Amino acid sequence: GEVCAFLATQKVLFQSKEEHFNVSGIVQGGVTYAIADFAAGMASKTHGKKTVTIESKINYFRPASFKSGSMKAVASVRNAGRTIGVYCCDVFDQRDKLLASAVFTYFFLQEELE
């Protein structure tokens, strides 16, 4: 199940390839982080402003292996103010087992999205 209470949700699907695995057959943690970061970044764009990351944290609960198949990142706003927003993202395998959970804090730039 989902760890954070989601409001507006962004989902990202990712199919891992051989180059994403380490020698033990596990997806590199940086790949899982990048998927979560991308999904949370997309969720932050729903406010119409360009954003930059000012803090992030990820917890890994189980490894993504070749057997895990594709991964799905589900991200949404936890709280958004005038200048700062906090977003949660959970990463699941194709069987909907929770692989990782992350929190990202973004600063809203004054520039509008194009």
C-alpha angles and dihedrals in degrees: 000000000000119000100201128053101250125210110170111010136210119193127198124189120204130185110205119222133200093270090060093062127086123221090277092059093252124128110253111258090233090062091054090047092050091052091051091046092050093049093046090046090053090050090051090056091066087084091066096240133106111251140200127201114248098172140005140176132183132191118201115211103175135358123260107231134179087271090057090071116190123007128222124204117200115192135175144161116279094181132345127190132174096286108009133048132186119210132188124210130187122194119209135184122233090274089056093250111152110248101171144351125209140183122206129190115204132191113220110228118213090243117104119228115256 
